[in-house]
Amino acid sequence: MKIQFLGAAGEVTGSRHSVVVHSAGRTRHFMVDYGMFQGGREATNKNLEPLPFAPKDLDFIVLTHAHIDHSGLLPRLCAQGFKGPIYCTKASYELLNILLPDSAHLQFADLERAERKAKQGKWHGEMPIALYSREEVEMTLTQFEPLEYGQVLELAPGITLEFRNAGHILGSAIAVMDIQEDGAQKKRCVFSGDIGMKGKVLMPDPDLISQADVVVVESTYGDRLHRSLSETEDELVEVITSTMKAQGNVIIPAFAVGRTQEIIFLLIDLVRKGRLPHLAIWVDSPMATAATHLTERYFAQLDVQTQSTFDWYKNNPSAVDLRFIADVEESKALNKIKGGAIIISASGMCDAGRIIHHLANNLPRSQNAIVITGFQAYGSLGRRLVDKVQKVRLFGEDVPVKASVHTIGGLSAHADQAGLLDWLRGFQSPPKTAFVVHGEPESASVFAECIREDLGWNNVIIPERMHTYDC
């Protein structure tokens, strides 16, 4: 068996793992995840790179979850000739029906806006690139075959798949694959996808897997510990209280799937506990709105605390003024609000979508606060804000950063170092090989050393992008 890491090697985005095995007398070639690189021009160049094989030669794809850094290049792959099935959980499939069309829409909207600006002589720098169309997304969605958690399916002779709950976002899964190669012992390969935090808001704890020969594990936060939930609540209360007192707005860039719903539930819970007063919250992201309604449909998959908070809000709807923005005109009207608003909008790394408009209008005012609640990749606008730049370029113009910028790490949908090690301790014996992926170099390096020292695993590899490894 050979695994080639085409992305998320030495970085957090672009998860793409190519696997080649020999079973039942022929070569089988499949991918685990096929994500988009995110964060600046370098990411765009990687998204445009040709594959080292023909897409039509792939047998199938296993998708761990719906986030764009794991799923976002699937329409491009299918347009290039891949015609096989794509396996994911049922909730992931429903989320992809929201996420992928929105991704295509944002790409074309950014391109059209840049072209208009260029005609007016107001655009500086390189033009955006649309990687695929809405029509290509629609074709891709016909190739999915959704599965239930715990369902074991034979994907090809000698290859079976089972999805287990990763506790990261709705529908997120750990892919457990048993592979029987010709003339070899059966091997179990476990692809973690993204592992969620234990005891977090919204999602249940990640499932533990007892045995594996090969483990591919994420390391987004492998070099640090998150703040506790109580510390996170304290910080959020302080930021919101001080900003409202200064008659400013709180702008929260948030991933439309998972993070937005988590923030909504957390804010409602803080009102429920009496730690925050009545709040006026606007959710300005059609995708986040659709994902929130979908989350309600999968109510039984949420953790018990979240179910309790949601029930309380249904019985006390006036406690929080929660509004979901439907159209562009409503979104533009938010720019007239000079204080007292909490605006949650996508994208989470501030690189596309309506959040850019809200930042352009709110960054120049010192009484406002920008609350960063998720990972910000190198090169992204969100990362530059976290790094305390004095100005940013939005829509071809320089915008001063006078609003305060706060990073609240305890809301992460990813397990921290301790959480990842706890998940790995679920294996009853060390795997023959462990690959540490989906982490920036420092994070992956620190986490790999922790695995060696804390767990006593010997063969721990940080793979290089485009390199192939025998397993």
C-alpha positions as CSV (number, residue, x, y, z in Angstrom):
1,M,0.0,0.0,0.0
2,K,1.3,3.5,-0.9
3,I,0.0,6.8,0.4
4,Q,0.9,10.0,-1.3
5,F,0.1,13.3,0.5
6,L,-1.0,15.9,-2.0
7,G,-2.0,18.5,0.6
8,A,-2.3,19.3,4.3
9,A,1.4,18.3,4.6
10,G,3.2,21.1,6.4
11,E,0.1,23.2,6.4
12,V,-3.5,23.1,7.5
13,T,-5.5,23.4,4.3
14,G,-5.8,21.3,1.1
15,S,-6.4,17.8,2.7
16,R,-5.8,15.3,0.0
17,H,-4.4,11.8,0.5
18,S,-3.9,9.4,-2.4
19,V,-3.9,5.7,-1.6
20,V,-2.9,2.9,-4.0
21,V,-3.4,-0.8,-3.1
22,H,-3.4,-4.1,-4.9
23,S,-6.4,-6.3,-4.2
24,A,-8.3,-9.0,-6.0
25,G,-5.8,-9.0,-8.8
26,R,-5.8,-5.4,-9.8
27,T,-4.6,-1.9,-8.6
28,R,-7.1,0.2,-6.7
29,H,-6.6,3.9,-6.5
30,F,-8.6,6.2,-4.2
31,M,-8.5,9.5,-2.3
32,V,-9.3,10.3,1.2
33,D,-10.6,13.9,1.1
34,Y,-10.1,16.3,-1.8
35,G,-9.9,19.8,-0.2
36,M,-9.1,23.3,-1.3
37,F,-6.0,25.1,-0.3
38,Q,-6.9,28.4,1.4
39,G,-4.9,31.6,2.2
40,G,-3.6,33.9,-0.5
41,R,-2.1,33.5,-4.0
42,E,0.2,30.6,-3.1
43,A,-2.9,28.6,-2.2
44,T,-4.6,29.5,-5.5
45,N,-1.5,28.2,-7.4
46,K,-1.7,24.9,-5.5
47,N,-5.4,24.6,-6.4
48,L,-4.5,25.0,-10.0
49,E,-1.7,22.4,-10.0
50,P,-2.2,19.3,-12.2
51,L,-2.4,16.0,-10.4
52,P,0.3,13.4,-10.8
53,F,-2.3,11.0,-12.2
54,A,-5.4,11.1,-14.3
55,P,-8.6,11.9,-12.3
56,K,-10.5,9.3,-14.4
57,D,-8.2,6.6,-13.0
58,L,-9.5,7.0,-9.5
59,D,-11.9,4.3,-8.3
60,F,-13.6,6.3,-5.5
61,I,-13.2,9.0,-2.9
62,V,-13.7,8.8,0.9
63,L,-14.7,12.2,2.4
64,T,-14.3,12.7,6.2
65,H,-16.4,15.9,6.4
66,A,-17.8,18.8,4.5
67,H,-15.4,21.7,5.4
68,I,-14.0,23.3,2.2
69,D,-10.4,22.5,3.1
70,H,-11.4,18.8,2.9
71,S,-14.1,18.9,0.1
72,G,-13.7,22.1,-1.8
73,L,-11.9,20.9,-4.9
74,L,-14.2,17.9,-5.6
75,P,-16.1,19.8,-8.3
76,R,-12.9,20.6,-10.1
77,L,-11.8,16.9,-9.9
78,C,-15.1,15.7,-11.3
79,A,-15.0,18.3,-14.1
80,Q,-11.5,16.9,-14.9
81,G,-12.8,13.4,-15.4
82,F,-13.4,11.6,-12.1
83,K,-16.7,9.7,-12.4
84,G,-16.6,7.3,-9.4
85,P,-18.6,7.4,-6.2
86,I,-17.8,9.8,-3.3
87,Y,-18.6,8.3,0.2
88,C,-19.5,10.5,3.2
89,T,-22.0,10.6,6.0
90,K,-25.6,11.6,5.4
91,A,-25.2,14.9,7.4
92,S,-22.0,15.7,5.4
93,Y,-23.8,15.2,2.2
94,E,-26.6,17.6,3.2
95,L,-24.0,20.2,4.3
96,L,-22.2,19.8,0.9
97,N,-25.4,20.7,-0.8
98,I,-25.0,24.1,1.0
99,L,-21.3,24.5,1.0
100,L,-20.2,23.6,-2.5
101,P,-22.8,25.8,-4.4
102,D,-21.9,28.6,-2.1
103,S,-18.2,28.1,-2.8
104,A,-18.8,28.3,-6.6
105,H,-21.0,31.4,-6.1
106,L,-18.3,33.2,-4.0
107,Q,-15.6,32.5,-6.5
108,F,-17.6,33.9,-9.4
109,A,-18.8,36.9,-7.3
110,D,-15.2,37.7,-6.4
111,L,-14.2,37.5,-10.0
112,E,-17.1,39.6,-11.3
113,R,-16.4,42.2,-8.7
114,A,-12.7,42.4,-9.6
115,E,-13.5,42.7,-13.3
116,R,-15.9,45.6,-12.6
117,K,-13.2,47.3,-10.5
118,A,-10.6,46.7,-13.1
119,K,-12.8,48.3,-15.8
120,Q,-13.0,51.4,-13.5
121,G,-9.3,51.4,-12.9
122,K,-9.8,50.6,-9.2
123,W,-8.4,47.1,-9.0
124,H,-4.8,46.5,-8.1
125,G,-3.0,43.2,-8.0
126,E,-3.8,39.8,-9.5
127,M,-7.3,38.9,-10.6
128,P,-9.2,36.1,-8.6
129,I,-9.7,32.8,-10.3
130,A,-13.0,30.7,-10.4
131,L,-12.0,27.1,-9.9
132,Y,-15.4,25.6,-10.9
133,S,-18.9,26.6,-11.8
134,R,-22.3,26.0,-10.1
135,E,-23.2,23.6,-12.9
136,E,-20.0,21.5,-12.1
137,V,-21.1,21.5,-8.5
138,E,-24.5,20.1,-9.4
139,M,-22.9,17.3,-11.4
140,T,-20.6,16.5,-8.5
141,L,-23.4,16.2,-6.0
142,T,-24.9,13.4,-8.1
143,Q,-21.8,11.2,-7.4
144,F,-22.2,11.0,-3.6
145,E,-23.2,7.9,-1.8
146,P,-24.1,8.9,1.8
147,L,-23.6,6.4,4.7
148,E,-24.7,6.1,8.3
149,Y,-22.2,6.2,11.2
150,G,-21.2,2.6,12.0
151,Q,-22.3,1.2,8.6
152,V,-19.6,-1.1,7.1
153,L,-19.5,-1.1,3.3
154,E,-17.3,-2.9,0.9
155,L,-16.0,-0.3,-1.5
156,A,-14.1,-2.8,-3.7
157,P,-12.9,-6.4,-3.2
158,G,-10.7,-6.4,-0.2
159,I,-11.5,-2.8,0.9
160,T,-14.2,-1.9,3.5
161,L,-15.1,1.5,5.1
162,E,-16.8,2.4,8.3
163,F,-17.4,6.0,9.4
164,R,-17.2,6.9,13.1
165,N,-18.1,10.2,14.7
166,A,-15.2,12.7,14.9
167,G,-17.1,15.2,17.0
168,H,-15.7,18.1,14.8
169,I,-18.8,19.4,12.9
170,L,-22.1,18.0,12.0
171,G,-21.5,14.8,10.0
172,S,-17.7,14.8,10.6
173,A,-16.2,11.3,10.5
174,I,-13.2,9.2,11.2
175,A,-12.6,6.9,8.2
176,V,-11.8,3.4,9.3
177,M,-10.7,1.3,6.4
178,D,-9.8,-2.4,6.4
179,I,-7.6,-3.3,3.4
180,Q,-6.7,-6.8,2.3
181,E,-4.0,-6.7,-0.3
182,D,-3.0,-9.7,-2.4
183,G,-0.5,-11.8,-0.6
184,A,-0.4,-9.7,2.5
185,Q,-2.1,-9.5,5.9
186,K,-5.2,-7.3,6.3
187,K,-4.3,-3.8,7.4
188,R,-6.5,-1.3,9.2
189,C,-6.0,2.3,8.1
190,V,-7.6,5.1,10.2
191,F,-7.9,8.6,8.8
192,S,-8.8,11.0,11.6
193,G,-10.2,13.8,9.5
194,D,-10.5,16.6,11.9
195,I,-10.9,15.6,15.6
196,G,-13.2,17.6,17.8
197,M,-12.7,18.7,21.4
198,K,-14.1,16.6,24.3
199,G,-16.7,18.3,26.3
200,K,-17.3,21.1,23.8
201,V,-20.5,23.0,22.9
202,L,-22.6,21.5,20.1
203,M,-20.8,18.2,19.2
204,P,-20.4,14.9,21.1
205,D,-17.0,13.6,22.0
206,P,-15.0,11.9,19.2
207,D,-15.3,8.2,19.0
208,L,-12.3,6.1,20.0
209,I,-10.8,3.5,17.7
210,S,-9.1,0.5,19.4
211,Q,-6.8,-0.8,16.7
212,A,-5.0,0.3,13.5
213,D,-1.9,-0.5,11.5
214,V,-1.7,2.9,9.9
215,V,-3.0,6.2,11.5
216,V,-3.2,9.5,9.7
217,V,-3.9,12.1,12.3
218,E,-4.4,15.9,12.2
219,S,-2.3,18.3,14.2
220,T,-3.9,21.7,13.7
221,Y,-3.4,22.6,17.4
222,G,-0.8,19.9,18.2
223,D,1.6,22.4,19.8
224,R,-0.8,24.1,22.2
225,L,-3.7,23.8,24.7
226,H,-7.0,25.6,24.3
227,R,-8.5,27.8,27.0
228,S,-11.1,26.1,29.0
229,L,-14.8,26.7,28.2
230,S,-15.2,28.8,31.4
231,E,-12.2,31.0,30.4
232,T,-13.6,31.4,26.9
233,E,-16.9,32.4,28.3
234,D,-15.2,35.0,30.6
235,E,-13.3,36.5,27.7
236,L,-16.3,36.6,25.5
237,V,-18.4,38.3,28.2
238,E,-15.7,40.9,28.8
239,V,-15.3,41.8,25.1
240,I,-19.1,42.0,24.5
241,T,-19.8,44.0,27.7
242,S,-17.0,46.5,27.1
243,T,-17.9,47.0,23.4
244,M,-21.6,47.5,24.1
245,K,-20.7,50.0,26.9
246,A,-18.6,51.9,24.3
247,Q,-21.6,51.8,21.9
248,G,-19.7,49.8,19.4
249,N,-20.4,46.7,17.3
250,V,-18.9,43.2,17.7
251,I,-18.0,41.6,14.4
252,I,-17.4,37.9,14.5
253,P,-16.0,36.2,11.4
254,A,-17.1,32.6,11.7
255,F,-17.1,29.5,9.6
256,A,-20.6,29.1,8.4
257,V,-20.7,25.4,9.4
258,G,-20.1,24.5,13.0
259,R,-18.5,27.6,14.4
260,T,-21.5,29.9,13.7
261,Q,-23.9,27.5,15.3
262,E,-21.6,27.1,18.3
263,I,-21.3,30.8,18.8
264,I,-25.1,31.2,18.6
265,F,-25.6,28.5,21.2
266,L,-22.9,29.9,23.5
267,L,-24.3,33.5,23.4
268,I,-27.8,32.2,24.1
269,D,-26.4,30.1,27.0
270,L,-24.6,33.2,28.5
271,V,-27.9,35.1,28.3
272,R,-29.6,32.1,29.9
273,K,-27.1,32.2,32.8
274,G,-27.6,35.9,33.3
275,R,-24.0,36.7,32.3
276,L,-25.0,38.8,29.3
277,P,-28.1,41.0,28.9
278,H,-30.5,40.9,26.0
279,L,-28.5,40.7,22.8
280,A,-29.2,41.7,19.2
281,I,-27.5,39.2,17.0
282,W,-27.4,39.2,13.2
283,V,-26.3,36.1,11.3
284,D,-25.3,37.4,7.9
285,S,-24.5,34.4,5.8
286,P,-27.0,32.5,3.7
287,M,-24.9,29.4,4.1
288,A,-24.7,29.7,7.9
289,T,-28.5,30.2,8.0
290,A,-29.0,27.0,6.0
291,A,-26.5,25.2,8.1
292,T,-28.2,26.3,11.3
293,H,-31.6,25.0,10.1
294,L,-29.9,21.7,9.1
295,T,-28.3,21.5,12.6
296,E,-31.8,21.7,14.0
297,R,-32.8,18.7,11.9
298,Y,-29.9,16.7,13.3
299,F,-30.8,17.8,16.9
300,A,-30.3,14.2,18.2
301,Q,-26.7,14.2,17.1
302,L,-25.8,17.3,19.3
303,D,-24.5,17.1,22.8
304,V,-26.9,17.2,25.8
305,Q,-26.0,20.7,27.0
306,T,-26.7,22.2,23.6
307,Q,-30.0,20.4,23.4
308,S,-30.9,21.9,26.8
309,T,-29.9,25.5,25.7
310,F,-31.9,25.2,22.5
311,D,-35.0,24.0,24.4
312,W,-34.7,27.0,26.7
313,Y,-34.4,29.4,23.8
314,K,-37.6,28.0,22.2
315,N,-39.4,28.6,25.5
316,N,-37.8,32.1,25.9
317,P,-37.6,33.5,22.3
318,S,-37.6,37.2,23.5
319,A,-34.4,36.7,25.5
320,V,-32.2,37.1,22.4
321,D,-33.1,39.0,19.3
322,L,-31.6,36.6,16.8
323,R,-32.1,37.5,13.1
324,F,-30.9,35.7,10.0
325,I,-30.2,38.0,7.1
326,A,-31.7,36.8,3.9
327,D,-30.7,39.1,1.0
328,V,-28.0,41.5,0.0
329,E,-30.0,44.6,0.7
330,E,-30.6,43.5,4.3
331,S,-26.9,42.8,4.6
332,K,-26.0,46.3,3.3
333,A,-28.4,47.8,5.8
334,L,-26.3,46.4,8.7
335,N,-23.6,49.0,7.7
336,K,-25.9,51.7,9.0
337,I,-25.8,50.2,12.6
338,K,-23.1,52.2,14.5
339,G,-23.4,50.4,17.8
340,G,-25.1,47.6,19.8
341,A,-24.9,44.9,17.2
342,I,-23.3,41.5,17.2
343,I,-22.8,40.5,13.6
344,I,-21.7,36.9,12.8
345,S,-20.7,36.4,9.2
346,A,-18.6,34.2,6.9
347,S,-16.0,33.4,5.8
348,G,-14.2,32.3,8.9
349,M,-10.7,33.3,7.6
350,C,-12.1,36.7,6.2
351,D,-11.0,35.8,2.7
352,A,-14.4,35.9,1.0
353,G,-18.1,36.6,1.4
354,R,-20.0,39.2,3.4
355,I,-17.6,39.4,6.3
356,I,-15.3,41.5,4.1
357,H,-17.9,44.2,3.8
358,H,-18.6,44.3,7.6
359,L,-14.8,44.5,8.2
360,A,-14.5,47.4,5.7
361,N,-17.2,49.3,7.6
362,N,-16.2,48.5,11.2
363,L,-12.4,48.2,11.2
364,P,-11.9,52.0,11.1
365,R,-13.8,52.7,14.3
366,S,-12.0,52.2,17.6
367,Q,-15.1,51.5,19.6
368,N,-15.8,48.3,17.6
369,A,-14.4,44.8,18.3
370,I,-13.4,42.0,16.0
371,V,-13.6,38.6,17.6
372,I,-11.6,35.9,15.9
373,T,-12.9,32.4,16.9
374,G,-11.1,30.0,14.6
375,F,-7.9,29.0,13.0
376,Q,-6.5,31.6,10.6
377,A,-4.2,30.2,7.9
378,Y,-1.0,31.9,6.8
379,G,-1.8,34.4,4.1
380,S,-5.4,34.9,5.0
381,L,-6.9,38.3,5.9
382,G,-7.9,36.9,9.3
383,R,-4.3,35.9,10.0
384,R,-3.1,39.5,9.2
385,L,-5.7,40.9,11.7
386,V,-4.5,38.4,14.4
387,D,-1.0,39.6,13.7
388,K,-2.0,43.2,14.5
389,V,-1.5,44.8,11.1
390,Q,-2.2,48.6,11.0
391,K,-4.1,48.5,7.8
392,V,-5.6,46.0,5.3
393,R,-6.5,46.2,1.7
394,L,-10.2,45.6,1.0
395,F,-11.9,46.1,-2.4
396,G,-8.8,47.7,-3.8
397,E,-8.6,50.3,-1.0
398,D,-6.5,50.6,2.2
399,V,-8.6,50.3,5.4
400,P,-7.1,51.3,8.8
401,V,-7.4,48.8,11.6
402,K,-8.6,50.8,14.6
403,A,-11.1,48.4,16.0
404,S,-9.7,46.1,18.7
405,V,-9.0,42.5,17.6
406,H,-9.5,39.6,20.0
407,T,-8.5,36.0,19.5
408,I,-10.7,33.6,21.5
409,G,-9.1,30.1,21.1
410,G,-11.4,28.1,23.3
411,L,-14.1,27.8,20.7
412,S,-12.0,25.7,18.3
413,A,-13.7,22.8,16.6
414,H,-10.3,21.0,16.7
415,A,-8.9,19.1,19.6
416,D,-5.8,20.6,21.2
417,Q,-2.6,18.8,22.0
418,A,-4.1,17.1,25.0
419,G,-7.3,16.2,23.2
420,L,-5.4,14.7,20.3
421,L,-3.2,12.6,22.6
422,D,-6.3,11.4,24.5
423,W,-7.8,10.3,21.2
424,L,-4.6,8.4,20.2
425,R,-4.6,6.7,23.6
426,G,-7.8,5.0,22.5
427,F,-5.6,2.7,20.3
428,Q,-4.8,-0.4,22.4
429,S,-1.4,-0.8,20.8
430,P,0.8,1.5,18.7
431,P,0.2,1.4,15.0
432,K,3.0,0.3,12.7
433,T,3.0,3.8,11.2
434,A,1.5,7.2,12.2
435,F,1.4,10.1,9.9
436,V,1.0,13.6,11.3
437,V,-0.8,15.9,8.9
438,H,-3.0,19.0,8.7
439,G,-0.7,21.2,10.8
440,E,1.7,24.0,10.2
441,P,5.4,22.9,10.5
442,E,5.9,23.9,14.2
443,S,2.6,22.4,15.3
444,A,3.1,19.1,13.4
445,S,6.7,18.8,14.7
446,V,5.8,19.4,18.3
447,F,2.9,17.0,18.2
448,A,4.9,14.3,16.5
449,E,7.5,14.5,19.3
450,C,4.7,14.3,21.9
451,I,3.4,11.1,20.3
452,R,6.9,9.6,20.5
453,E,7.6,10.7,24.1
454,D,4.1,10.5,25.7
455,L,2.7,7.4,23.9
456,G,5.9,5.6,23.1
457,W,5.1,5.3,19.4
458,N,8.3,4.8,17.4
459,N,7.4,5.2,13.7
460,V,5.9,8.7,13.6
461,I,6.3,10.5,10.3
462,I,5.5,14.1,9.2
463,P,5.0,13.6,5.5
464,E,6.2,16.0,2.8
465,R,3.7,17.3,0.3
466,M,3.8,15.2,-3.0
467,H,5.9,12.5,-1.4
468,T,4.8,8.8,-1.5
469,Y,5.2,6.4,1.5
470,D,5.0,2.6,1.6
471,C,2.9,1.2,4.4
